Amino acid sequence: MINFKAEVVQILSSKMEELTIDEIMEMIEMPPDRQMGDYAFPCFKLAKLFRKAPNMIAKDIVDAIGENTLFSKVENKAAYVNFFVDSAAFAKAVMEEVLEQKDAYGSSTIGEGKKVIVEYSSPNIAKPFHIGHIRSTVIGNSIKKIYDFLGYDTVSINHLGDYGTQFGKLIVAFKRWGDEKEVEANPIPTLLKLYVKLHEEAEKEPQLEDEARMWFKKLEDQDPEALRLWKWFRDVSLKEFSRVYGMLNIEFDSYAGESFYSDKMPTVIESMQEKNLLKESKGADIVDLEAYNMPPALIRKSDGSTLYITRDIAAAIYRKEHYDFYKNIYVVASQQNLHFQQWFKVIELMGHDWAKDCIHIPFGLVSLEEGIMSTRKGRVVFLEDVLKKAVNTTREIMDQKNANLENIEEVAKQVGIGAVIFQELSNSRIKDYTFSWDRTLNFDGETGPYVQYTHARACSLLRKADVEVDKNIAYKLLDETALKVLKVIEQFGNVVKEAAKKNEPSIVTRYIVDVAQAFNRFYNESPIIVEDKELQKARLAVVCVAKQTIKNGLGLLGMTAPEKM
Ligand code: ARG
């Protein structure tokens, strides 16, 4: 796309050989008030260099520039040279870019050759995949897509919680009270029930805890029975999780969870020993982090078993060796801030300078609106149920709005699940938020259904007009409302980069709402199907580029853009 600022620099540079391109670039301002132009060049600092009054310098520059096709006006006001971008040139620049790039509009190659690992979702095996897991899952998926779009070579990892003493407990509970058929039929609730029962019974019968520890030790030592049961728990759980991932349209490149590192821990511990990092404390091995104002990192328990943190350290080292990442990103709740600070520090103390490339992307809590979904003690809200309810409710709304829609089933899924994703990604990730059905499924608010509906409306206009939109357009016919839409559309590339820089999908979400709102204003103010065929085509082209930008933006959130709603 034409970079108008760079053009301004070029023009100025050709008139002032005394200044470098960079110096000119630095000096250019974007006036807050459009009356002063789109770009302004102040001449105050040049008085010394040219031995002239700043006003005079500005006037001389303007006289020297004369006419230019990209700028409708270059004028001198006091000590400023003000540049006014020509509307038709601007519209042409933006629209040609979108029409050429289509699904790639807004993308970039800045990430080429750089590997970025994005770890997200990472639920615990044999535990419910509940509404709380939606955050890591959806935020992580969007961050991955944003990096993809910028040309990075991404790897998505689901660091499943599939290891640890709780599996000893599960094995004991299953051996005592479990029923294979029941687990097969209804895996997660049954396993959860067994787990809870073990805790209750252990109050009366403490040796159950010892038994559980023993079984986890057996698992670590590759005992066949322990291994078989553990693998089975893992398989049935994963099957459940996969259903939810399928509904959300999310895939992972790797499911290397905690267990994957079970045989990689001894070398890691050895390397800590070599560096003299480990201290003994009550029979356990710790890394003292007092000098960094943190509690010690417990690396190995007195019975020799390893911990969550040990596995995270082993995983990071493995990832560096295996992927040689540029960045290694963890999308994990802010409750685990300390955990990540601790082990990032341990990695650094081990002498790994890439510790700085490990990044924790925290997020706040999601809570549920009371009354609508009760969180009564013990009753967890399964994410799958939330998604199903979103689809069903959407289906009911659509039955009223447009009952004849072809494949209404499929569209209800795209809109219902999209609504949940969109709401999830609407707030800055670090904020706690309350899940609200009203807000999520509203077709008019700043919601998923609203932007998808705007997209579908644009598609319907293009279908009705049935005109081939090409780049041969009378750009000069476009008026201010159209230009306002294009101004927003032009920003897309910058928005995506900003979202990556801050690892903040909500920047994209809010931007899509801006595009939709600007488009709807244009749509209400400018009749599109008109007598003047040239004008009609120009306006249809605006519809087309707005539609494309919304679609691309939604894609970055992990949403689809149905063509009919
Ligand atoms: N399984 C953990 C949990 O549910 C989250 C894992 C986060 N990732 C990590 N590398 N520690 O709390």
Residues whose N, C-alpha, C, O or C-beta is under 5 A from the ligand:
A	BS01	LIG	S122 P123 N124 H159 G161 D312 V332
